[in-house]
Amino acid sequence: MKQYVFSIFALLSYILAPIEYSWTFNCIILIAFVLNFIMVAKRPNYQLLSYTTLFFVVFFFINFVYPVFIYPYDPTFILQFRYSFSPDYINRGSALCFCAFSFFLSGYVTKGRGHINGRFRYALKTRTYRLFLMLSYLILAYNLYLIIPQLGLIYGEASVPFQTGSLFVMIECTLSLIKCHINRERIKDNFKQYVHYLWPHLLASIIFCVASLMLGSREYVLVLALLYLFLYTKYVKPMAFYKLCIILIVGMIGLYYISQVRNMKGEQSETTENDLFTKKPWQSNKVSGVWNLASDLIINNRNVYVGMQYVDDPRHGYTLGMNYIPNIFSPVPFLPSLASWALFNKPAVECTSQQILTNYTRDDLGHKELDYELGSNCVIDIYMGLGAIGVILIFAFLGYFIKRLELSENDLPKMCIYLILFTTVVFFCRSSFFGPLRNIVWSYLICLIMLRRYRLS
């Protein structure tokens, strides 16, 4: 019952949010956001390394750091916030994001029909597994074929193979999970056996990560790191809280270091390693430079304000779901393009919220010089199509769905869905809500193809 009080408070804060920016209002929202999560995390049997925990951490950086810790002291501390937006949407934007998270947790704690774990036993089709392993290696070889000739190029000039990279990572997630689950009794408390069963996947993943990092790309490196961290803590040995914190901090610093190195390629002046973590020339001393570590997440907060401004603009309004079309149809090859041309007479990319927000910034807000995409935000992606009611209902369903997947942990196909959601939560928060749908569907189908299922009496 206490959980639903937070949801009611979140809804009221959205309805009653003051128009003029209020630091106090945003602090109250942030405190309620943290307390809401703590209440759920203290529940019995809550798993520390879970989708909900990662969702909370990423959601904090994307939606609450800027209005509380940055905007009052240096509104353009993060370079992308130099592109204009109306500060009148900051309060309501924070309240909308709090609504999304609080209703997600309300859905998460809602009791549904119980799932009986262990109703089925799964056996791996060895030949099919080897076939998909070879397919994974072929995709890896193709990615290397695209990456290696570009080594040494500036990141902005290099062409990162996002589509084939996503396919490789999705297959590796699926195969690695199945391998661990089938052999879970052998690898429990045995790191050597864990490596023994996963070595074909570890080797392929390491090669892919090294090549990606040399190109300056970090997206799929993070996904694969989360994959093997999850598999280790679930099937080998749970990890202590302080170790997870250390891994998180080291990971953030490492990824930030890579982003700075790739951005400095081609510069004439030499920059020392210490300079990588100092403030940029335009940044105020009133804001801690530590926030630069999460700048790739914080920049997506602007999309919330611009998306709400877009909806209120009489020239535009709600998209009524047009921005969902490319991702909803993405599991079927070529269908997104066919649907977008047939329904809206435009390419699929022009229907996405990230492209809509970029075009709105460039054409309506007067930033003709903008020559790259500004991304999106999972909350505003739903809001632009279905409004605040859509945000409440869809995020509540997401929370309910995540909990049902966790209760079905011995149902291997559903575990594949959970793993895809878990490993992509960072990109989910800063992009379209239905972005992971294609990999979810494909991973689920691969799992069904590779396994024999036996009902237990």
Disulfide bonds with the S-S distance in Angstrom:
none
